[in-house]
């Protein structure tokens, strides 16, 4: 069972995404929660919301990383839903042609008798 990339590659992406979303939430909260230019910026609320966004984003990314599992190679071969419809059509066509040829030969043999 080989994983794509190492631990560093799997951790770096979610951390960057979470940090960017947290910074965006922090800036948006500072701007919109202030309530105008006469009021003081509400940094406590902004830090709280940014921390929450960071944690929720990391948990979501970790869950998606754990759920992702590539299919085994043997699942793309064999019978059932994994078979190609073009291959099924070619097999059915070959069967019909073989039956038609067999029926024509049987008809010719019956006429010769």
Gaussian input, Z-matrix of N, CA and C with variables (Angstrom, degrees):
# hf/3-21g

backbone

0 1
 N
 C     1     B1
 C     2     B2     1     A1
 N     3     B3     2     A2     1     D1
 C     4     B4     3     A3     2     D2
 C     5     B5     4     A4     3     D3
 N     6     B6     5     A5     4     D4
 C     7     B7     6     A6     5     D5
 C     8     B8     7     A7     6     D6
 N     9     B9     8     A8     7     D7
 C    10    B10     9     A9     8     D8
 C    11    B11    10    A10     9     D9
 N    12    B12    11    A11    10    D10
 C    13    B13    12    A12    11    D11
 C    14    B14    13    A13    12    D12
 N    15    B15    14    A14    13    D13
 C    16    B16    15    A15    14    D14
 C    17    B17    16    A16    15    D15
 N    18    B18    17    A17    16    D16
 C    19    B19    18    A18    17    D17
 C    20    B20    19    A19    18    D18
 N    21    B21    20    A20    19    D19
 C    22    B22    21    A21    20    D20
 C    23    B23    22    A22    21    D21
 N    24    B24    23    A23    22    D22
 C    25    B25    24    A24    23    D23
 C    26    B26    25    A25    24    D24
 N    27    B27    26    A26    25    D25
 C    28    B28    27    A27    26    D26
 C    29    B29    28    A28    27    D27
 N    30    B30    29    A29    28    D28
 C    31    B31    30    A30    29    D29
 C    32    B32    31    A31    30    D30
 N    33    B33    32    A32    31    D31
 C    34    B34    33    A33    32    D32
 C    35    B35    34    A34    33    D33
 N    36    B36    35    A35    34    D34
 C    37    B37    36    A36    35    D35
 C    38    B38    37    A37    36    D36
 N    39    B39    38    A38    37    D37
 C    40    B40    39    A39    38    D38
 C    41    B41    40    A40    39    D39
 N    42    B42    41    A41    40    D40
 C    43    B43    42    A42    41    D41
 C    44    B44    43    A43    42    D42
 N    45    B45    44    A44    43    D43
 C    46    B46    45    A45    44    D44
 C    47    B47    46    A46    45    D45
 N    48    B48    47    A47    46    D46
 C    49    B49    48    A48    47    D47
 C    50    B50    49    A49    48    D48
 N    51    B51    50    A50    49    D49
 C    52    B52    51    A51    50    D50
 C    53    B53    52    A52    51    D51
 N    54    B54    53    A53    52    D52
 C    55    B55    54    A54    53    D53
 C    56    B56    55    A55    54    D54
 N    57    B57    56    A56    55    D55
 C    58    B58    57    A57    56    D56
 C    59    B59    58    A58    57    D57
 N    60    B60    59    A59    58    D58
 C    61    B61    60    A60    59    D59
 C    62    B62    61    A61    60    D60
 N    63    B63    62    A62    61    D61
 C    64    B64    63    A63    62    D62
 C    65    B65    64    A64    63    D63
 N    66    B66    65    A65    64    D64
 C    67    B67    66    A66    65    D65
 C    68    B68    67    A67    66    D66
 N    69    B69    68    A68    67    D67
 C    70    B70    69    A69    68    D68
 C    71    B71    70    A70    69    D69
 N    72    B72    71    A71    70    D70
 C    73    B73    72    A72    71    D71
 C    74    B74    73    A73    72    D72
 N    75    B75    74    A74    73    D73
 C    76    B76    75    A75    74    D74
 C    77    B77    76    A76    75    D75
 N    78    B78    77    A77    76    D76
 C    79    B79    78    A78    77    D77
 C    80    B80    79    A79    78    D78
 N    81    B81    80    A80    79    D79
 C    82    B82    81    A81    80    D80
 C    83    B83    82    A82    81    D81
 N    84    B84    83    A83    82    D82
 C    85    B85    84    A84    83    D83
 C    86    B86    85    A85    84    D84
 N    87    B87    86    A86    85    D85
 C    88    B88    87    A87    86    D86
 C    89    B89    88    A88    87    D87
 N    90    B90    89    A89    88    D88
 C    91    B91    90    A90    89    D89
 C    92    B92    91    A91    90    D90
 N    93    B93    92    A92    91    D91
 C    94    B94    93    A93    92    D92
 C    95    B95    94    A94    93    D93
 N    96    B96    95    A95    94    D94
 C    97    B97    96    A96    95    D95
 C    98    B98    97    A97    96    D96
 N    99    B99    98    A98    97    D97
 C   100   B100    99    A99    98    D98
 C   101   B101   100   A100    99    D99
 N   102   B102   101   A101   100   D100
 C   103   B103   102   A102   101   D101
 C   104   B104   103   A103   102   D102
 N   105   B105   104   A104   103   D103
 C   106   B106   105   A105   104   D104
 C   107   B107   106   A106   105   D105
 N   108   B108   107   A107   106   D106
 C   109   B109   108   A108   107   D107
 C   110   B110   109   A109   108   D108
 N   111   B111   110   A110   109   D109
 C   112   B112   111   A111   110   D110
 C   113   B113   112   A112   111   D111
 N   114   B114   113   A113   112   D112
 C   115   B115   114   A114   113   D113
 C   116   B116   115   A115   114   D114
 N   117   B117   116   A116   115   D115
 C   118   B118   117   A117   116   D116
 C   119   B119   118   A118   117   D117
 N   120   B120   119   A119   118   D118
 C   121   B121   120   A120   119   D119
 C   122   B122   121   A121   120   D120
 N   123   B123   122   A122   121   D121
 C   124   B124   123   A123   122   D122
 C   125   B125   124   A124   123   D123
 N   126   B126   125   A125   124   D124
 C   127   B127   126   A126   125   D125
 C   128   B128   127   A127   126   D126
 N   129   B129   128   A128   127   D127
 C   130   B130   129   A129   128   D128
 C   131   B131   130   A130   129   D129
 N   132   B132   131   A131   130   D130
 C   133   B133   132   A132   131   D131
 C   134   B134   133   A133   132   D132
 N   135   B135   134   A134   133   D133
 C   136   B136   135   A135   134   D134
 C   137   B137   136   A136   135   D135
 N   138   B138   137   A137   136   D136
 C   139   B139   138   A138   137   D137
 C   140   B140   139   A139   138   D138
 N   141   B141   140   A140   139   D139
 C   142   B142   141   A141   140   D140
 C   143   B143   142   A142   141   D141
 N   144   B144   143   A143   142   D142
 C   145   B145   144   A144   143   D143
 C   146   B146   145   A145   144   D144
 N   147   B147   146   A146   145   D145
 C   148   B148   147   A147   146   D146
 C   149   B149   148   A148   147   D147
 N   150   B150   149   A149   148   D148
 C   151   B151   150   A150   149   D149
 C   152   B152   151   A151   150   D150
 N   153   B153   152   A152   151   D151
 C   154   B154   153   A153   152   D152
 C   155   B155   154   A154   153   D153
 N   156   B156   155   A155   154   D154
 C   157   B157   156   A156   155   D155
 C   158   B158   157   A157   156   D156
 N   159   B159   158   A158   157   D157
 C   160   B160   159   A159   158   D158
 C   161   B161   160   A160   159   D159
 N   162   B162   161   A161   160   D160
 C   163   B163   162   A162   161   D161
 C   164   B164   163   A163   162   D162
 N   165   B165   164   A164   163   D163
 C   166   B166   165   A165   164   D164
 C   167   B167   166   A166   165   D165
 N   168   B168   167   A167   166   D166
 C   169   B169   168   A168   167   D167
 C   170   B170   169   A169   168   D168
 N   171   B171   170   A170   169   D169
 C   172   B172   171   A171   170   D170
 C   173   B173   172   A172   171   D171
 N   174   B174   173   A173   172   D172
 C   175   B175   174   A174   173   D173
 C   176   B176   175   A175   174   D174
 N   177   B177   176   A176   175   D175
 C   178   B178   177   A177   176   D176
 C   179   B179   178   A178   177   D177
 N   180   B180   179   A179   178   D178
 C   181   B181   180   A180   179   D179
 C   182   B182   181   A181   180   D180
 N   183   B183   182   A182   181   D181
 C   184   B184   183   A183   182   D182
 C   185   B185   184   A184   183   D183
 N   186   B186   185   A185   184   D184
 C   187   B187   186   A186   185   D185
 C   188   B188   187   A187   186   D186
 N   189   B189   188   A188   187   D187
 C   190   B190   189   A189   188   D188
 C   191   B191   190   A190   189   D189
 N   192   B192   191   A191   190   D190
 C   193   B193   192   A192   191   D191
 C   194   B194   193   A193   192   D192
 N   195   B195   194   A194   193   D193
 C   196   B196   195   A195   194   D194
 C   197   B197   196   A196   195   D195
 N   198   B198   197   A197   196   D196
 C   199   B199   198   A198   197   D197
 C   200   B200   199   A199   198   D198
 N   201   B201   200   A200   199   D199
 C   202   B202   201   A201   200   D200
 C   203   B203   202   A202   201   D201
 N   204   B204   203   A203   202   D202
 C   205   B205   204   A204   203   D203
 C   206   B206   205   A205   204   D204
 N   207   B207   206   A206   205   D205
 C   208   B208   207   A207   206   D206
 C   209   B209   208   A208   207   D207
 N   210   B210   209   A209   208   D208
 C   211   B211   210   A210   209   D209
 C   212   B212   211   A211   210   D210
 N   213   B213   212   A212   211   D211
 C   214   B214   213   A213   212   D212
 C   215   B215   214   A214   213   D213
 N   216   B216   215   A215   214   D214
 C   217   B217   216   A216   215   D215
 C   218   B218   217   A217   216   D216
 N   219   B219   218   A218   217   D217
 C   220   B220   219   A219   218   D218
 C   221   B221   220   A220   219   D219
 N   222   B222   221   A221   220   D220
 C   223   B223   222   A222   221   D221
 C   224   B224   223   A223   222   D222
 N   225   B225   224   A224   223   D223
 C   226   B226   225   A225   224   D224
 C   227   B227   226   A226   225   D225
 N   228   B228   227   A227   226   D226
 C   229   B229   228   A228   227   D227
 C   230   B230   229   A229   228   D228
 N   231   B231   230   A230   229   D229
 C   232   B232   231   A231   230   D230
 C   233   B233   232   A232   231   D231
 N   234   B234   233   A233   232   D232
 C   235   B235   234   A234   233   D233
 C   236   B236   235   A235   234   D234
 N   237   B237   236   A236   235   D235
 C   238   B238   237   A237   236   D236
 C   239   B239   238   A238   237   D237
 N   240   B240   239   A239   238   D238
 C   241   B241   240   A240   239   D239
 C   242   B242   241   A241   240   D240
 N   243   B243   242   A242   241   D241
 C   244   B244   243   A243   242   D242
 C   245   B245   244   A244   243   D243
 N   246   B246   245   A245   244   D244
 C   247   B247   246   A246   245   D245
 C   248   B248   247   A247   246   D246
 N   249   B249   248   A248   247   D247
 C   250   B250   249   A249   248   D248
 C   251   B251   250   A250   249   D249
 N   252   B252   251   A251   250   D250
 C   253   B253   252   A252   251   D251
 C   254   B254   253   A253   252   D252
 N   255   B255   254   A254   253   D253
 C   256   B256   255   A255   254   D254
 C   257   B257   256   A256   255   D255
 N   258   B258   257   A257   256   D256
 C   259   B259   258   A258   257   D257
 C   260   B260   259   A259   258   D258
 N   261   B261   260   A260   259   D259
 C   262   B262   261   A261   260   D260
 C   263   B263   262   A262   261   D261
 N   264   B264   263   A263   262   D262
 C   265   B265   264   A264   263   D263
 C   266   B266   265   A265   264   D264
 N   267   B267   266   A266   265   D265
 C   268   B268   267   A267   266   D266
 C   269   B269   268   A268   267   D267
 N   270   B270   269   A269   268   D268
 C   271   B271   270   A270   269   D269
 C   272   B272   271   A271   270   D270
 N   273   B273   272   A272   271   D271
 C   274   B274   273   A273   272   D272
 C   275   B275   274   A274   273   D273
 N   276   B276   275   A275   274   D274
 C   277   B277   276   A276   275   D275
 C   278   B278   277   A277   276   D276
 N   279   B279   278   A278   277   D277
 C   280   B280   279   A279   278   D278
 C   281   B281   280   A280   279   D279
 N   282   B282   281   A281   280   D280
 C   283   B283   282   A282   281   D281
 C   284   B284   283   A283   282   D282
 N   285   B285   284   A284   283   D283
 C   286   B286   285   A285   284   D284
 C   287   B287   286   A286   285   D285
 N   288   B288   287   A287   286   D286
 C   289   B289   288   A288   287   D287
 C   290   B290   289   A289   288   D288
 N   291   B291   290   A290   289   D289
 C   292   B292   291   A291   290   D290
 C   293   B293   292   A292   291   D291
 N   294   B294   293   A293   292   D292
 C   295   B295   294   A294   293   D293
 C   296   B296   295   A295   294   D294
 N   297   B297   296   A296   295   D295
 C   298   B298   297   A297   296   D296
 C   299   B299   298   A298   297   D297
 N   300   B300   299   A299   298   D298
 C   301   B301   300   A300   299   D299
 C   302   B302   301   A301   300   D300
 N   303   B303   302   A302   301   D301
 C   304   B304   303   A303   302   D302
 C   305   B305   304   A304   303   D303
 N   306   B306   305   A305   304   D304
 C   307   B307   306   A306   305   D305
 C   308   B308   307   A307   306   D306
 N   309   B309   308   A308   307   D307
 C   310   B310   309   A309   308   D308
 C   311   B311   310   A310   309   D309
 N   312   B312   311   A311   310   D310
 C   313   B313   312   A312   311   D311
 C   314   B314   313   A313   312   D312
 N   315   B315   314   A314   313   D313
 C   316   B316   315   A315   314   D314
 C   317   B317   316   A316   315   D315
 N   318   B318   317   A317   316   D316
 C   319   B319   318   A318   317   D317
 C   320   B320   319   A319   318   D318
 N   321   B321   320   A320   319   D319
 C   322   B322   321   A321   320   D320
 C   323   B323   322   A322   321   D321
 N   324   B324   323   A323   322   D322
 C   325   B325   324   A324   323   D323
 C   326   B326   325   A325   324   D324
 N   327   B327   326   A326   325   D325
 C   328   B328   327   A327   326   D326
 C   329   B329   328   A328   327   D327
 N   330   B330   329   A329   328   D328
 C   331   B331   330   A330   329   D329
 C   332   B332   331   A331   330   D330
 N   333   B333   332   A332   331   D331
 C   334   B334   333   A333   332   D332
 C   335   B335   334   A334   333   D333
 N   336   B336   335   A335   334   D334
 C   337   B337   336   A336   335   D335
 C   338   B338   337   A337   336   D336

   B1=1.4330
   B2=1.5262
   B3=1.3154
   B4=1.4584
   B5=1.5223
   B6=1.3123
   B7=1.4534
   B8=1.5171
   B9=1.3300
   B10=1.4600
   B11=1.5140
   B12=1.3171
   B13=1.4520
   B14=1.5158
   B15=1.3143
   B16=1.4507
   B17=1.5172
   B18=1.3106
   B19=1.4590
   B20=1.5250
   B21=1.3268
   B22=1.4659
   B23=1.5231
   B24=1.3268
   B25=1.4571
   B26=1.5234
   B27=1.3159
   B28=1.4546
   B29=1.5210
   B30=1.3300
   B31=1.4593
   B32=1.5312
   B33=1.3046
   B34=1.4591
   B35=1.5188
   B36=1.3136
   B37=1.4600
   B38=1.5175
   B39=1.3437
   B40=1.4602
   B41=1.5335
   B42=1.3424
   B43=1.4686
   B44=1.5233
   B45=1.3176
   B46=1.4675
   B47=1.5212
   B48=1.3213
   B49=1.4719
   B50=1.5221
   B51=1.3332
   B52=1.4644
   B53=1.5239
   B54=1.3297
   B55=1.4637
   B56=1.5271
   B57=1.3289
   B58=1.4681
   B59=1.5285
   B60=1.3194
   B61=1.4629
   B62=1.5299
   B63=1.3316
   B64=1.4602
   B65=1.5250
   B66=1.3254
   B67=1.4732
   B68=1.5278
   B69=1.3257
   B70=1.4656
   B71=1.5213
   B72=1.3228
   B73=1.4637
   B74=1.5197
   B75=1.3341
   B76=1.4696
   B77=1.5264
   B78=1.3196
   B79=1.4650
   B80=1.5294
   B81=1.3356
   B82=1.4647
   B83=1.5226
   B84=1.3188
   B85=1.4649
   B86=1.5206
   B87=1.3248
   B88=1.4709
   B89=1.5223
   B90=1.3265
   B91=1.4684
   B92=1.5292
   B93=1.3251
   B94=1.4680
   B95=1.5276
   B96=1.3380
   B97=1.4648
   B98=1.5180
   B99=1.3268
   B100=1.4617
   B101=1.5178
   B102=1.3063
   B103=1.4498
   B104=1.5130
   B105=1.2887
   B106=1.4720
   B107=1.5157
   B108=1.3263
   B109=1.4631
   B110=1.5204
   B111=1.3133
   B112=1.4605
   B113=1.5212
   B114=1.3337
   B115=1.4658
   B116=1.5226
   B117=1.3280
   B118=1.4570
   B119=1.5386
   B120=1.3300
   B121=1.4692
   B122=1.5260
   B123=1.3100
   B124=1.4589
   B125=1.5368
   B126=1.3555
   B127=1.4561
   B128=1.5275
   B129=1.3131
   B130=1.4636
   B131=1.5228
   B132=1.3267
   B133=1.4625
   B134=1.5261
   B135=1.3348
   B136=1.4671
   B137=1.5253
   B138=1.3387
   B139=1.4660
   B140=1.5304
   B141=1.3032
   B142=1.4703
   B143=1.5224
   B144=1.3143
   B145=1.4685
   B146=1.5245
   B147=1.3242
   B148=1.4696
   B149=1.5226
   B150=1.3394
   B151=1.4665
   B152=1.5186
   B153=1.3310
   B154=1.4632
   B155=1.5110
   B156=1.3138
   B157=1.4742
   B158=1.5231
   B159=1.3430
   B160=1.4659
   B161=1.5304
   B162=1.3191
   B163=1.4686
   B164=1.5294
   B165=1.3226
   B166=1.4707
   B167=1.5315
   B168=1.3358
   B169=1.4677
   B170=1.5232
   B171=1.3283
   B172=1.4695
   B173=1.5225
   B174=1.3197
   B175=1.4673
   B176=1.5290
   B177=1.3320
   B178=1.4724
   B179=1.5213
   B180=1.3344
   B181=1.4676
   B182=1.5303
   B183=1.3265
   B184=1.4690
   B185=1.5263
   B186=1.3279
   B187=1.4610
   B188=1.5186
   B189=1.3142
   B190=1.4666
   B191=1.5259
   B192=1.3207
   B193=1.4654
   B194=1.5323
   B195=1.3346
   B196=1.4676
   B197=1.5235
   B198=1.3272
   B199=1.4648
   B200=1.5193
   B201=1.3263
   B202=1.4615
   B203=1.5233
   B204=1.3267
   B205=1.4587
   B206=1.5259
   B207=1.3206
   B208=1.4701
   B209=1.5275
   B210=1.3160
   B211=1.4638
   B212=1.5203
   B213=1.3239
   B214=1.4505
   B215=1.5238
   B216=1.3234
   B217=1.4619
   B218=1.5273
   B219=1.3267
   B220=1.4660
   B221=1.5251
   B222=1.3417
   B223=1.4594
   B224=1.5323
   B225=1.3194
   B226=1.4551
   B227=1.5179
   B228=1.3108
   B229=1.4565
   B230=1.5186
   B231=1.2951
   B232=1.4550
   B233=1.5112
   B234=1.3236
   B235=1.4538
   B236=1.5153
   B237=1.2921
   B238=1.4558
   B239=1.5192
   B240=1.3146
   B241=1.4584
   B242=1.5123
   B243=1.3236
   B244=1.4530
   B245=1.5243
   B246=1.3201
   B247=1.4567
   B248=1.5152
   B249=1.3025
   B250=1.4577
   B251=1.5227
   B252=1.3376
   B253=1.4631
   B254=1.5306
   B255=1.3315
   B256=1.4630
   B257=1.5301
   B258=1.3103
   B259=1.4638
   B260=1.5334
   B261=1.3303
   B262=1.4576
   B263=1.5231
   B264=1.3343
   B265=1.4609
   B266=1.5244
   B267=1.3312
   B268=1.4676
   B269=1.5302
   B270=1.3327
   B271=1.4611
   B272=1.5287
   B273=1.3236
   B274=1.4689
   B275=1.5223
   B276=1.3205
   B277=1.4659
   B278=1.5281
   B279=1.3338
   B280=1.4631
   B281=1.5308
   B282=1.3444
   B283=1.4557
   B284=1.5241
   B285=1.3503
   B286=1.4727
   B287=1.5286
   B288=1.3235
   B289=1.4725
   B290=1.5189
   B291=1.3323
   B292=1.4633
   B293=1.5265
   B294=1.3370
   B295=1.4576
   B296=1.5328
   B297=1.3425
   B298=1.4678
   B299=1.5238
   B300=1.3220
   B301=1.4718
   B302=1.5261
   B303=1.3251
   B304=1.4621
   B305=1.5364
   B306=1.3350
   B307=1.4640
   B308=1.5277
   B309=1.3322
   B310=1.4676
   B311=1.5232
   B312=1.3208
   B313=1.4641
   B314=1.5293
   B315=1.3346
   B316=1.4688
   B317=1.5276
   B318=1.3374
   B319=1.4554
   B320=1.5315
   B321=1.3384
   B322=1.4566
   B323=1.5300
   B324=1.3290
   B325=1.4749
   B326=1.5313
   B327=1.3280
   B328=1.4592
   B329=1.5171
   B330=1.3264
   B331=1.4758
   B332=1.5196
   B333=1.3199
   B334=1.4600
   B335=1.5277
   B336=1.2892
   B337=1.4595
   B338=1.4614
   A1=108.70
   A2=116.82
   A3=120.34
   A4=109.93
   A5=115.24
   A6=120.40
   A7=108.94
   A8=115.06
   A9=119.10
   A10=107.68
   A11=116.88
   A12=120.86
   A13=111.56
   A14=114.25
   A15=119.05
   A16=111.26
   A17=114.34
   A18=120.48
   A19=110.81
   A20=116.45
   A21=120.32
   A22=111.30
   A23=118.09
   A24=121.52
   A25=111.65
   A26=117.74
   A27=120.92
   A28=112.21
   A29=117.65
   A30=121.15
   A31=111.58
   A32=117.78
   A33=121.49
   A34=112.70
   A35=118.22
   A36=121.69
   A37=113.55
   A38=118.18
   A39=119.36
   A40=113.33
   A41=117.21
   A42=119.19
   A43=111.39
   A44=117.14
   A45=120.63
   A46=110.32
   A47=117.06
   A48=120.67
   A49=110.56
   A50=116.71
   A51=120.70
   A52=111.03
   A53=117.36
   A54=120.50
   A55=111.12
   A56=116.87
   A57=120.31
   A58=110.39
   A59=117.34
   A60=120.16
   A61=111.42
   A62=117.65
   A63=120.89
   A64=111.31
   A65=116.87
   A66=119.91
   A67=110.18
   A68=116.73
   A69=119.99
   A70=111.48
   A71=117.53
   A72=120.92
   A73=110.99
   A74=116.91
   A75=120.84
   A76=110.83
   A77=116.30
   A78=120.38
   A79=110.91
   A80=115.88
   A81=118.92
   A82=111.16
   A83=117.50
   A84=120.37
   A85=111.02
   A86=117.60
   A87=120.26
   A88=109.87
   A89=116.84
   A90=119.91
   A91=110.73
   A92=117.30
   A93=119.74
   A94=113.74
   A95=118.62
   A96=119.85
   A97=112.70
   A98=117.14
   A99=120.00
   A100=110.98
   A101=117.66
   A102=121.04
   A103=113.74
   A104=117.90
   A105=120.87
   A106=111.52
   A107=115.53
   A108=120.32
   A109=112.60
   A110=118.43
   A111=120.75
   A112=112.58
   A113=117.92
   A114=122.06
   A115=110.74
   A116=114.61
   A117=121.20
   A118=109.06
   A119=117.12
   A120=121.43
   A121=109.79
   A122=116.60
   A123=122.63
   A124=108.52
   A125=115.50
   A126=120.13
   A127=112.75
   A128=117.96
   A129=120.44
   A130=109.71
   A131=116.49
   A132=120.20
   A133=110.72
   A134=116.38
   A135=120.15
   A136=111.51
   A137=117.08
   A138=119.68
   A139=110.86
   A140=117.33
   A141=120.69
   A142=111.35
   A143=115.74
   A144=119.38
   A145=110.90
   A146=117.51
   A147=120.68
   A148=110.63
   A149=117.52
   A150=120.69
   A151=111.85
   A152=115.76
   A153=119.27
   A154=112.52
   A155=117.08
   A156=121.30
   A157=109.98
   A158=117.04
   A159=121.00
   A160=110.78
   A161=117.13
   A162=120.86
   A163=111.07
   A164=116.87
   A165=119.75
   A166=110.54
   A167=116.72
   A168=120.09
   A169=111.14
   A170=117.68
   A171=119.76
   A172=111.71
   A173=117.47
   A174=120.22
   A175=110.19
   A176=117.02
   A177=120.05
   A178=110.85
   A179=117.82
   A180=120.78
   A181=110.98
   A182=117.31
   A183=120.34
   A184=110.82
   A185=116.18
   A186=119.61
   A187=111.06
   A188=117.21
   A189=120.29
   A190=111.68
   A191=117.90
   A192=120.80
   A193=110.14
   A194=117.22
   A195=119.89
   A196=111.51
   A197=117.44
   A198=121.04
   A199=111.41
   A200=118.12
   A201=122.17
   A202=109.98
   A203=115.43
   A204=120.88
   A205=107.38
   A206=117.70
   A207=118.79
   A208=111.65
   A209=115.59
   A210=121.25
   A211=110.74
   A212=116.06
   A213=120.60
   A214=109.40
   A215=116.20
   A216=121.03
   A217=112.17
   A218=117.45
   A219=119.85
   A220=111.98
   A221=118.63
   A222=120.28
   A223=112.52
   A224=118.09
   A225=120.96
   A226=113.28
   A227=117.53
   A228=121.15
   A229=109.40
   A230=116.64
   A231=120.19
   A232=113.48
   A233=115.15
   A234=121.14
   A235=110.35
   A236=115.23
   A237=120.51
   A238=112.45
   A239=116.46
   A240=120.36
   A241=113.11
   A242=117.73
   A243=120.19
   A244=112.77
   A245=117.62
   A246=119.93
   A247=109.46
   A248=115.54
   A249=121.96
   A250=110.07
   A251=116.57
   A252=119.31
   A253=110.64
   A254=118.16
   A255=120.37
   A256=110.33
   A257=115.61
   A258=119.44
   A259=110.09
   A260=117.36
   A261=120.77
   A262=111.04
   A263=117.52
   A264=121.15
   A265=110.33
   A266=117.74
   A267=121.11
   A268=110.92
   A269=117.01
   A270=120.01
   A271=111.36
   A272=117.62
   A273=120.84
   A274=111.12
   A275=117.11
   A276=121.26
   A277=110.18
   A278=117.04
   A279=120.63
   A280=110.21
   A281=117.55
   A282=120.69
   A283=111.46
   A284=116.48
   A285=120.35
   A286=110.99
   A287=116.30
   A288=119.33
   A289=111.12
   A290=117.77
   A291=120.89
   A292=110.19
   A293=118.29
   A294=121.80
   A295=111.12
   A296=116.15
   A297=119.96
   A298=110.06
   A299=116.86
   A300=120.42
   A301=110.36
   A302=116.53
   A303=120.70
   A304=110.78
   A305=117.66
   A306=121.65
   A307=111.27
   A308=116.84
   A309=120.36
   A310=110.44
   A311=117.56
   A312=120.83
   A313=110.82
   A314=116.57
   A315=119.57
   A316=110.49
   A317=117.65
   A318=121.90
   A319=110.00
   A320=117.69
   A321=122.03
   A322=111.09
   A323=116.29
   A324=120.81
   A325=110.00
   A326=117.56
   A327=120.85
   A328=110.35
   A329=119.60
   A330=122.70
   A331=110.52
   A332=117.72
   A333=120.91
   A334=111.19
   A335=118.99
   A336=121.53
   A337=112.00
   D1=105.64
   D2=-178.72
   D3=-105.06
   D4=136.77
   D5=179.23
   D6=-96.80
   D7=149.59
   D8=175.88
   D9=-73.58
   D10=120.08
   D11=178.84
   D12=69.55
   D13=172.64
   D14=179.19
   D15=-94.59
   D16=-166.93
   D17=-179.05
   D18=-64.27
   D19=-37.79
   D20=-178.41
   D21=-62.87
   D22=-41.41
   D23=179.64
   D24=-69.35
   D25=-33.64
   D26=-179.33
   D27=-75.90
   D28=-26.92
   D29=-177.64
   D30=-90.78
   D31=-34.39
   D32=-174.64
   D33=-61.78
   D34=-45.79
   D35=-178.25
   D36=-59.18
   D37=-54.17
   D38=178.66
   D39=-61.29
   D40=-35.68
   D41=178.39
   D42=-64.76
   D43=-41.60
   D44=179.18
   D45=-65.45
   D46=-45.07
   D47=179.09
   D48=-60.68
   D49=-46.06
   D50=-178.98
   D51=-64.57
   D52=-40.31
   D53=-179.54
   D54=-65.84
   D55=-42.72
   D56=179.93
   D57=-63.94
   D58=-44.72
   D59=178.87
   D60=-65.35
   D61=-37.53
   D62=178.80
   D63=-66.57
   D64=-41.81
   D65=177.55
   D66=-63.74
   D67=-42.26
   D68=177.68
   D69=-62.35
   D70=-41.74
   D71=178.04
   D72=-66.37
   D73=-37.66
   D74=178.47
   D75=-62.96
   D76=-48.94
   D77=-179.00
   D78=-63.62
   D79=-44.67
   D80=-179.92
   D81=-63.25
   D82=-39.38
   D83=-179.60
   D84=-68.48
   D85=-42.19
   D86=178.49
   D87=-60.70
   D88=-41.75
   D89=-177.18
   D90=-71.38
   D91=-49.34
   D92=-171.15
   D93=-85.51
   D94=-24.05
   D95=-178.74
   D96=-87.78
   D97=-8.14
   D98=179.76
   D99=-67.57
   D100=-42.39
   D101=176.67
   D102=86.40
   D103=24.10
   D104=176.81
   D105=122.96
   D106=172.66
   D107=-175.61
   D108=-79.50
   D109=-16.34
   D110=179.69
   D111=-80.71
   D112=-16.31
   D113=-176.84
   D114=-97.01
   D115=159.41
   D116=177.78
   D117=-82.66
   D118=147.04
   D119=179.44
   D120=-64.51
   D121=140.19
   D122=-177.04
   D123=-97.11
   D124=82.64
   D125=-175.32
   D126=-74.14
   D127=-29.40
   D128=-179.86
   D129=-63.81
   D130=-46.49
   D131=177.76
   D132=-63.81
   D133=-40.79
   D134=-179.25
   D135=-63.60
   D136=-43.02
   D137=178.36
   D138=-66.37
   D139=-37.97
   D140=179.19
   D141=-63.74
   D142=-46.73
   D143=180.00
   D144=-67.10
   D145=-41.08
   D146=178.67
   D147=-62.44
   D148=-41.42
   D149=177.21
   D150=-63.51
   D151=-42.42
   D152=177.70
   D153=-63.05
   D154=-43.56
   D155=178.32
   D156=-62.69
   D157=-41.86
   D158=179.58
   D159=-60.95
   D160=-47.45
   D161=-177.35
   D162=-67.46
   D163=-45.20
   D164=-179.34
   D165=-62.34
   D166=-40.88
   D167=178.90
   D168=-64.55
   D169=-41.94
   D170=178.22
   D171=-63.99
   D172=-40.99
   D173=179.68
   D174=-64.93
   D175=-42.51
   D176=178.95
   D177=-63.33
   D178=-45.05
   D179=179.54
   D180=-63.83
   D181=-42.01
   D182=179.32
   D183=-63.27
   D184=-40.29
   D185=178.34
   D186=-64.08
   D187=-43.60
   D188=179.09
   D189=-65.62
   D190=-36.10
   D191=178.20
   D192=-67.05
   D193=-39.96
   D194=179.86
   D195=-69.01
   D196=-35.32
   D197=-177.35
   D198=-72.91
   D199=-35.57
   D200=-175.51
   D201=-64.63
   D202=122.24
   D203=178.69
   D204=-145.97
   D205=118.15
   D206=-179.81
   D207=-67.88
   D208=151.47
   D209=178.61
   D210=-69.46
   D211=150.31
   D212=174.74
   D213=-69.47
   D214=154.62
   D215=-177.29
   D216=-64.34
   D217=-34.55
   D218=-175.31
   D219=-69.70
   D220=-14.82
   D221=-178.84
   D222=-72.72
   D223=-19.58
   D224=-179.83
   D225=-85.16
   D226=1.16
   D227=-178.25
   D228=-121.64
   D229=164.15
   D230=172.58
   D231=103.31
   D232=-151.97
   D233=-174.28
   D234=-106.12
   D235=177.99
   D236=175.93
   D237=86.90
   D238=-147.40
   D239=-174.04
   D240=-69.70
   D241=-14.13
   D242=-178.88
   D243=-84.37
   D244=-4.64
   D245=-179.29
   D246=-79.93
   D247=148.28
   D248=-179.94
   D249=-77.03
   D250=137.22
   D251=179.54
   D252=-68.15
   D253=-29.85
   D254=176.96
   D255=-65.18
   D256=-38.89
   D257=179.05
   D258=-67.44
   D259=-42.38
   D260=177.24
   D261=-61.51
   D262=-41.62
   D263=179.16
   D264=-63.23
   D265=-43.59
   D266=179.75
   D267=-62.91
   D268=-40.27
   D269=178.45
   D270=-65.62
   D271=-42.64
   D272=179.21
   D273=-65.65
   D274=-39.59
   D275=178.90
   D276=-64.56
   D277=-42.53
   D278=178.73
   D279=-63.30
   D280=-39.08
   D281=177.72
   D282=-63.83
   D283=-44.84
   D284=179.50
   D285=-62.41
   D286=-42.42
   D287=179.46
   D288=-65.66
   D289=-38.66
   D290=178.75
   D291=-66.21
   D292=-40.38
   D293=177.69
   D294=-65.12
   D295=-42.02
   D296=179.25
   D297=-63.33
   D298=-41.44
   D299=179.56
   D300=-66.10
   D301=-41.66
   D302=178.86
   D303=-64.41
   D304=-42.47
   D305=178.77
   D306=-64.83
   D307=-39.03
   D308=178.57
   D309=-65.35
   D310=-41.68
   D311=178.67
   D312=-66.41
   D313=-39.71
   D314=179.04
   D315=-66.37
   D316=-38.32
   D317=178.70
   D318=-66.02
   D319=-43.38
   D320=178.26
   D321=-62.63
   D322=-40.72
   D323=179.66
   D324=-66.80
   D325=-37.66
   D326=179.14
   D327=-68.78
   D328=-35.13
   D329=-179.28
   D330=-72.23
   D331=-31.15
   D332=-178.73
   D333=-73.22
   D334=-23.33
   D335=-178.07
   D336=-79.03

